[in-house]
Amino acid sequence: MKSVTRLALLLGAALSLPATAGAQATQLSKQERTALSAVQTAMQARDYATAAGAITTAKSQAQSAYGHYLASSYELQLAMQTNNRAMQATAIDAMISSGAAPASSMEELYKNKGALALAAGRLDQAEAAFGKWAELSPNNVDAMLALAEVKDDRKKVNESVTLIDRAIDARKAAGQPVPESWYKRGLKHAFDAKLAAPSLKFATGLVSAYPSPQNWRDALLVYRDIGQPDPQAKLDMMRLMRSSKALSGERDYLAMASLLSDEKLPAESHAVLQEGVSAKMVDAGKGEYKTLLANTDKRAAGDKKALAGLDKKAESGKDGQAALMAADNHFAFGDYAKAAEYYAMAKTKGGVDAGLVDTRLGMAQALGGQRAAAETTLRGVTGPRATLASYWLVWLANGGRTA
């Protein structure tokens, strides 16, 4: 088992093993009290051989539910002190079935019953015990996660993912930070099972709480693999990778630069490659990079001269296509204010993909420092690009920074 095996068997600390004194002790017969007293004496002397025999006697002479419970609790104490897990499991089962176990101890009894079953490889019993623990303590995140792991091992991935999601929500509701490993665990289970909605939820939750470059990379690759974005959406995904510093290695830089070049945006392609060189992830003297750097630099100079003409066509165009082209070119040169202006124009004139234009308008506003406007725009994105817009919103919520 993975993390659940680290659920310590807290039998000694978690279970209060009762003495024969107390309110319920008056319910014991003289015979029961005598037998239990012999057990107690042997345990206090650490005479485990004598204690084992005395426990057998006490169990055989127990007449009341409480007598059975006490004898079994001493058996558990002996099992813990002698590190006998099989005996621990037997004793816990007897304590539960006695009907006399205090309500306050039932959660720990089922927790440890599950942990012992898990250690012995009895997954069906572990699932049942952890399920009872979670039922008795419905807001206990440890119970949810323990049950989730067993269910995953039993190939009940949908149930496992739901439990991890509940645990995260419970932790948030309690005002406590959610460990990074919980998001990653949920994401792995959901992604491996090809569960789209949970995968994307865990991915955005991960980068919202832990926006490291590696987490951003993982989260955006989940979007790429599950969402199957078209080339334009893939480009905007890679732009977010760049903004979140999630590009890693020469392959990423070449892929983004090549995509931008194919989209006739050489200025942005050249800038991406230059960043790769500065980050020592791209060798400027290497054949394909050297050629692409020179080619995009030359083409970018021509595009720069053509910007004024694109702007005029945008303003005179009957629909938003020319405005969209102008906006994309201003975006490529890093003039996000101008890009936002022309994306807004393209939206007003119409005849363009509204989802694409709204996404890029929000991106331009975000990268240009217009946070409030960007949030409004991105929240309005619907359809196939809504998920990508939600990733940009997470980046904005973190102040446009990575950890």
Buried (B, 14 or more C-beta within 10 A) or exposed (E): BEEBEEBEBEBEEBBEBBEBEEEBBEBBEEEBBEBBEBBBEBBEEEEBEBBBBBBBBBBEBBEBBBBBBBBBBBBBBBBBEEEBBEBBBBBBBBBBEBEBBEEEBBBBBBBBBBBBBBBEEBBEBBBBBBBBBBEBBEEBBBBBBBBBBBBBBBEBBBBBBBBBBBBBBBBEEEEEEBBEEBBBBBBBBBBEBEBBEBBBBBBBBBBBBBBBBEBBBBBBBBBBEBBEBEEBBBBBBBBBBBBBBBBBEBEBBBBBBBBBBEBEBBBBBBBBBBBBBEBEBBEEEEEEBBEBBEBBBEBBEEBEEEBEEBBEEBEEBEEBBBBBBBBBBBBBBEBBEBBBBBBBBBBEBEEBBBBBBBBBBBBBBBBBEBBEBBBEBBBBBEEBBBBBBBBBBBBBEBEBEBB
